[in-house]
Amino acid sequence: MRNPRPQGYFITFEGIDTCGKSTQIKLLYNYLRKNNIETICIRDPGTTPISESIRTILLDDNNSTMSSWTELLLYEAARAQMVHEVIRPALAAGTIVLCDRFYDSTTAYQGYGRGLDLKLVKQANAIGSVHLDPDVTFFIDLDPHVAADRKQKLGDRADRLEAEGLAFQEKVRHGFCEIQTNDPDRVHRINGHQSIEEIQQDIRDIVRKCKIVD
């Protein structure tokens, strides 16, 4: 039987595309489950039927005429539904929630990448998250050139945001670095150039310090 906590814990993973977030989330999920800790994995945007429908619109490269403000509001709408339908109920049940991206990605991509007014992005994030903040955020920091090489080797088809190019990804990375600098207690910067095992060890060390695992 899995052990629920008196109060859940909300952990988010951030970084540029192909930084290794998804791999690290799966590894941490397996680690927590092996320690009999009730845990779920979700992604933003997505997870709920409504949010997944919005995700499809956002990442469809046929939607090249989408304005930056429309993009922002769609992300917030998808997030609000996920918070309402999945995250808050899970936390109330004492579950650990591992989320692939959250509002820091909106700040980095739409604020720094697209150049939208950061104050307005912050206000939109507060609405989209329904004032829910992560307890801990792992920012896996990787050079955009290395990420681009990884993407090419994988041979994956780029979605609408991934196709924005190297200069855009550099702006996004700068945004994540600024977020971490401004909120170092919550956002932990992890060297993404390490091996998968080394990155996971860094993450687990922080998880233990947070007393999620004894």
N, C-alpha and C positions, 0 to 999 in steps of 0.2 A: 504493500500500500504506500502510495506517495504521501509525503508529509507537506500539508499546506502550512503557510506561515500565518501568524496573527494578522499580518498586513503584507500585501504583495510587494514586489520590487520591480521597478520599471527600468530596464536597461536598453539603451539604443546604441546602434552601430552606425558610424558615419565615415565618409571618405569619398574620393572621386571614383568614377567608374572603373571597375576591374582592380580595385585595391585589395580585394580578398575578404570583404565583409561577410558575404554569404557563407564562405567556407568556415570562418571563425565562429559565426553564429551556430552552425550545425555542430561544431566541435564542443562549444560551450553547452549547448542544449544536451548533448549526449553525456557530458560530464556531470551536469546538474541532475539529470535523470538517474544516472548511476548512483548518485548520492541521495536518492529517494526524495528529491525536491521537485514539487509540482511545477512544471515549466511549459510555456507555449512559445512558439515562434510565429511572428507575423511580419508583414511587410507594408511599407507606406510609400506610395499609395497601393492599396489593395486589401486583401484579407476578407472583406465582406463582399457580397454580390454587388452592391451598389458601388463600393470603392473600386472593385476590380473593373467594373464597366467604365468608370472614370479613368482608371489607369490605361485602359486600351485607347481611349481618346487621346490622352496626354502623350503617349509614346508612339503613336501612329505617325510615321514619317510622311503620310499623305496630308497631315494637318499642318503644313508648313506656313500657312497664313495665320495661325493662331497668335494672338497678341500676347505679350509678356504678362499683361494684367489678367487676361483670361486664364493663362497658364497658372498664375499664382492662385487665383480663386478656385480653380478646379482642384488643385492640390489641397487647399484648405477644406473644400467640401468633402473630398474623399477622406481626409484625416478626421474631420468631425464625426462622420459616420462610424469610422473604425473605433474612435474613442468611446462613443456611445454604445456601440454594439458589442465590442470585444474587450477593449483595454480596461475600462473602469469595472465592469463585472468581474474580470479575471483578478484584478488587484484586490477587489473587495473580498474575493474568495481565498485570498492568500497565495495566489499564484505568481511565480516569477514570469514576467513578460519580456521576451527578447524581440526587439523590433529592428528590422532592416530599414534604416532611415526614419527620421521624424522631422520636427520643424527646423533643426539645424541645417538640413539639406535645402529647405526652402530658402533660408537666409543665404546660404552659400551659392545656390544655383540661380535663384531669382533675384536676390539682392546683389551679390557680388558679380555673379556671372552675367545676368541680364542688365544689371545696373539700375534696378528699381530702387526707389527711396527706401533706405533701411528702416526708417521709423515706421513707414507704412507697412513694410513687410513684417516688422515686429508686431504691429497691431493686428495684422491679418493672422499671424501665427497664434496669437492669444485667442482669437476667435476659433480658428481651426482646431486647436488643441483643447479647446474648452478649458483653458487655464491649467492644463495638466502638464507638468514638467517631468522629464526623466530624472530618476535618482542618480544614475550613472550613465555616462556616454563614453564610448570608445571610438576615438578618431584614428583610424588606420591611415597613417600619412605615407603616401607614395608619390614619387616624382611622376608628373604626367607623361613624360617621355617613356618611362618604364611601363606605365599603364598602357600606353598606346602600343608598345611592342608586344605586350601580353595579349592585347585584344587582337592584334594582327595574327599572332601565332595560333590563337584559339580559332580564328576563322569565323567568329560569330558576326552575324549581321547587326550593324549598329542601329539602335533606335533613334528617335528624333533628337533626343538630347545628346546622346553619345556622338552623333554625327556633327555636332557643332564645331569640333576641331580642337587642336592643341591649345590655342590661345584662350579659348573658353574654359577648358579644363584647368589651365593655370590660374585663371581668375577665381574659379571655384575653390581650388586648393588654397589660395590665399585667403579666401573667405573662411574656410574651415580653420586655418591657422589663427585668424583673428578671433574667431569664436572661442577657441581653446585658450588663447591668451586672456580674453576677457572673463572667462569662467573656468579657471583651472581646477577648482574644487570638484566640479561636476564632470568636466570634459578631460579625459585622459588621452594624451597623444601617444600612440603606439607606432614604433618604427616599422613601417610596412615593407622595408627592404630585407627584413630578417626572414628566416625560414618559417614555414607554416607552424612548425612546432614551437619555435621561439616566440612567435607572436601570441600563440595560444597560452604559453606559459606566462607571459606578461599579463594577459587578460585574467588568467586564473589567480595570479598573485593579488591583483586588485580586488577581485571578487572575494577572496578570503579576507582581505583587510576590511571589506565592507560587512564581514560576518554573515555573508549569505551561505557560505559553507564553513563548517567548523574546521 
